[in-house]
């Protein structure tokens, strides 16, 4: 699972728990910022969540589901 709580001083191993974790636009923006620095996501997964953060894709329920799948599987 690759959905870390994004804070500057938190180790990479701290992970948000459940599969039905609610994902928000704010959380996606924090993940994009974190991954831009740490480069842990695969390029296409990063691009997908970056597009949501930039408003190129909407944060619809299907997109939330895909974003969670991408972040859980790294």
Rosetta constraint file for C-alpha pairs under 8 A:
AtomPair CA 1 CA 15 HARMONIC 7.51 0.50
AtomPair CA 1 CA 71 HARMONIC 6.65 0.50
AtomPair CA 1 CA 72 HARMONIC 3.87 0.50
AtomPair CA 1 CA 73 HARMONIC 5.37 0.50
AtomPair CA 1 CA 74 HARMONIC 6.44 0.50
AtomPair CA 2 CA 15 HARMONIC 7.13 0.50
AtomPair CA 2 CA 71 HARMONIC 4.92 0.50
AtomPair CA 2 CA 72 HARMONIC 4.71 0.50
AtomPair CA 2 CA 73 HARMONIC 6.25 0.50
AtomPair CA 2 CA 74 HARMONIC 5.12 0.50
AtomPair CA 3 CA 15 HARMONIC 5.87 0.50
AtomPair CA 3 CA 16 HARMONIC 5.89 0.50
AtomPair CA 3 CA 68 HARMONIC 7.87 0.50
AtomPair CA 3 CA 71 HARMONIC 5.28 0.50
AtomPair CA 3 CA 72 HARMONIC 5.89 0.50
AtomPair CA 4 CA 12 HARMONIC 6.63 0.50
AtomPair CA 4 CA 13 HARMONIC 7.33 0.50
AtomPair CA 4 CA 14 HARMONIC 5.91 0.50
AtomPair CA 4 CA 15 HARMONIC 4.43 0.50
AtomPair CA 4 CA 16 HARMONIC 5.83 0.50
AtomPair CA 4 CA 31 HARMONIC 7.87 0.50
AtomPair CA 5 CA 10 HARMONIC 7.62 0.50
AtomPair CA 5 CA 14 HARMONIC 6.60 0.50
AtomPair CA 5 CA 15 HARMONIC 6.04 0.50
AtomPair CA 5 CA 16 HARMONIC 6.18 0.50
AtomPair CA 6 CA 10 HARMONIC 7.26 0.50
AtomPair CA 6 CA 30 HARMONIC 6.06 0.50
AtomPair CA 6 CA 31 HARMONIC 6.24 0.50
AtomPair CA 6 CA 34 HARMONIC 6.34 0.50
AtomPair CA 7 CA 34 HARMONIC 7.98 0.50
AtomPair CA 10 CA 14 HARMONIC 7.02 0.50
AtomPair CA 16 CA 21 HARMONIC 7.70 0.50
AtomPair CA 17 CA 21 HARMONIC 7.22 0.50
AtomPair CA 19 CA 68 HARMONIC 7.88 0.50
AtomPair CA 19 CA 72 HARMONIC 7.98 0.50
AtomPair CA 23 CA 27 HARMONIC 6.35 0.50
AtomPair CA 23 CA 28 HARMONIC 7.18 0.50
AtomPair CA 23 CA 64 HARMONIC 6.57 0.50
AtomPair CA 23 CA 68 HARMONIC 7.47 0.50
AtomPair CA 24 CA 28 HARMONIC 6.29 0.50
AtomPair CA 24 CA 59 HARMONIC 7.99 0.50
AtomPair CA 25 CA 29 HARMONIC 6.18 0.50
AtomPair CA 25 CA 52 HARMONIC 7.66 0.50
AtomPair CA 25 CA 53 HARMONIC 6.48 0.50
AtomPair CA 25 CA 59 HARMONIC 7.09 0.50
AtomPair CA 26 CA 30 HARMONIC 6.34 0.50
AtomPair CA 27 CA 31 HARMONIC 6.18 0.50
AtomPair CA 28 CA 32 HARMONIC 6.14 0.50
AtomPair CA 28 CA 49 HARMONIC 6.57 0.50
AtomPair CA 28 CA 50 HARMONIC 7.84 0.50
AtomPair CA 28 CA 52 HARMONIC 7.61 0.50
AtomPair CA 28 CA 53 HARMONIC 6.13 0.50
AtomPair CA 29 CA 33 HARMONIC 6.22 0.50
AtomPair CA 29 CA 50 HARMONIC 7.54 0.50
AtomPair CA 29 CA 53 HARMONIC 5.26 0.50
AtomPair CA 30 CA 34 HARMONIC 6.07 0.50
AtomPair CA 31 CA 35 HARMONIC 5.90 0.50
AtomPair CA 32 CA 36 HARMONIC 5.96 0.50
AtomPair CA 32 CA 46 HARMONIC 7.11 0.50
AtomPair CA 32 CA 49 HARMONIC 6.87 0.50
AtomPair CA 32 CA 50 HARMONIC 5.94 0.50
AtomPair CA 32 CA 53 HARMONIC 7.48 0.50
AtomPair CA 33 CA 37 HARMONIC 6.78 0.50
AtomPair CA 34 CA 38 HARMONIC 6.23 0.50
AtomPair CA 35 CA 39 HARMONIC 4.85 0.50
AtomPair CA 35 CA 40 HARMONIC 6.06 0.50
AtomPair CA 35 CA 41 HARMONIC 6.77 0.50
AtomPair CA 35 CA 46 HARMONIC 7.63 0.50
AtomPair CA 40 CA 74 HARMONIC 7.36 0.50
AtomPair CA 41 CA 45 HARMONIC 6.13 0.50
AtomPair CA 41 CA 46 HARMONIC 5.70 0.50
AtomPair CA 41 CA 71 HARMONIC 7.70 0.50
AtomPair CA 41 CA 74 HARMONIC 5.65 0.50
AtomPair CA 42 CA 46 HARMONIC 6.16 0.50
AtomPair CA 42 CA 74 HARMONIC 7.19 0.50
AtomPair CA 43 CA 47 HARMONIC 6.09 0.50
AtomPair CA 44 CA 48 HARMONIC 6.19 0.50
AtomPair CA 45 CA 49 HARMONIC 6.53 0.50
AtomPair CA 45 CA 67 HARMONIC 7.93 0.50
AtomPair CA 45 CA 70 HARMONIC 6.05 0.50
AtomPair CA 45 CA 71 HARMONIC 7.90 0.50
AtomPair CA 46 CA 50 HARMONIC 5.93 0.50
AtomPair CA 47 CA 51 HARMONIC 5.97 0.50
AtomPair CA 48 CA 52 HARMONIC 6.58 0.50
AtomPair CA 48 CA 67 HARMONIC 7.53 0.50
AtomPair CA 49 CA 53 HARMONIC 6.20 0.50
AtomPair CA 49 CA 67 HARMONIC 6.43 0.50
AtomPair CA 50 CA 54 HARMONIC 6.04 0.50
AtomPair CA 51 CA 55 HARMONIC 6.11 0.50
AtomPair CA 51 CA 56 HARMONIC 4.94 0.50
AtomPair CA 51 CA 57 HARMONIC 5.56 0.50
AtomPair CA 52 CA 56 HARMONIC 5.83 0.50
AtomPair CA 52 CA 57 HARMONIC 4.64 0.50
AtomPair CA 52 CA 58 HARMONIC 5.93 0.50
AtomPair CA 52 CA 59 HARMONIC 6.34 0.50
AtomPair CA 53 CA 57 HARMONIC 7.96 0.50
AtomPair CA 58 CA 63 HARMONIC 7.29 0.50
AtomPair CA 59 CA 63 HARMONIC 5.77 0.50
AtomPair CA 59 CA 64 HARMONIC 6.09 0.50
AtomPair CA 60 CA 64 HARMONIC 6.10 0.50
AtomPair CA 61 CA 65 HARMONIC 6.21 0.50
AtomPair CA 62 CA 66 HARMONIC 6.29 0.50
AtomPair CA 63 CA 67 HARMONIC 5.98 0.50
AtomPair CA 64 CA 68 HARMONIC 6.16 0.50
AtomPair CA 65 CA 69 HARMONIC 6.24 0.50
AtomPair CA 66 CA 70 HARMONIC 6.11 0.50
AtomPair CA 67 CA 71 HARMONIC 6.13 0.50
AtomPair CA 68 CA 72 HARMONIC 5.94 0.50
AtomPair CA 69 CA 73 HARMONIC 6.17 0.50
AtomPair CA 70 CA 74 HARMONIC 5.93 0.50
